[in-house]
Amino acid sequence: MSKWLYLVAAIVLEVSATLSLHLMTEHAAWVIVVVIGYVGAFISLAMLLRAGAPIGLTYGVWAASGVALTAVLAYALFGDPLTWMMSLGIVVVIGGVLLVELGAASSKPMERSESQ
């Protein structure tokens, strides 16, 4: 269960920091939220990886969730555009992450060759 908490924390912190970049254009003090958000997100990701989560899946879920949430929240909060094509792109990104997860669950890892 703690793995999910680390992942949710990383997503929420990264999205908060990214949205705060927009607010920083109006008031420079938002830089504090930006820095804390990004540092916290990377610390949460590091803790998630330390807990044993695979990096490919972790990064995919984190990135796809960040893109989707940032786009939707920027639309809701700031009036940024959110077209049907952008929405389709979000669905495709999320679908790609799901395919990576399904592929990882159904196959054994590729063997690495040693270079000499």
N, C-alpha and C positions, 0 to 999 in steps of 0.2 A: 504493500500500500504506500510506503514512503516514496517509492519510485514515481508514482503518479503525482504525489504532492510536489516533488522536485520539478517534474515536468510542467505542471500547472503553474508553479511559481516562476519558472523560467519564461513561460509564455506570457504571463500577466506582466512581469517586470519588463520584458522586451517590448511588448506592445505599448505599455505606459510610457516607456522612454521614447519610443518612436513618435507617438502622438504628442509628446511634450516638445519634440523638435519643432512642431508647427506652432505651439504656444510660445516657444522661445523667440519667434520672430516678432512677437508683440512685447514680450517682457523678458529680459535677459536672465532673470532669477530662475526661470524654468530649467536652466542648465543644470541645476542641482538635481532635479528629478531625472533628467536625461542621464547624467553620470551614475547616479545611484541605481537607476533602472537597468542600464547596460551592465554595470559591474555585478549587480545582484543576479541578473539573468545568466551571466557566464559562470558565476559561482554555483548557482543552482544546476546548471548543465554539468559542471565538473562533479558535483555531488551525485548527480544522477548516473554519470558514467562510472564513478567510483562504486556505486551501489550495484553495478553489473549490467547496466543497460547497454545494448549494442549501439555504437556510434552512428552507423548508417541510418538506422531506424529513428534513433533519438533526434538526430539533426533534421531528418525529413519531417517528422511530426512537428518539431519546434518551428521550423521554417514555414511549413505549409500553414500551420495554425496562425503564425505571426502575420503572414501575408493576408490570409482571409480575415482575421479579426481587425487588422489595421485598416484594410479597405472598407469594411462594413462600418467600423466605428468612425472613420474619417468622414464617411458619407453622412452618418447620423449626427456627428458633433460639429463638423466644419462645413458641411454641404459640398464636400468633394464629389466628383462624378463617380457613379457606379452604374455602368452601362450593362446591357445584357451580355456583351462580349467579355467584359471584365468578370462578370459573374460566372460565365462559362469557363474562363481561365482559372478561377478559383476552384471550380468543380474539377477541372482537369488536374490541377496541382494536388488536390486532396485525393483524387483517384490514383494518381501516380504514387503517392505515399502508401496508400492502401495496397497497391500492387507490390511495392517493395516489401511491405510487411508480410503479405501472403507468400511471396516468393521466398523470403527468409525463413518462414515457418515450415515450408514444404520441401526444402532442399538442404543438403549438407553444404558447409562452407567450401569455397574453392580452395584448392591446395596452392600454396605459394611455392614457387621455385626459388631455390637459393642461387643467387648470383655469385660467381667467384672471379 
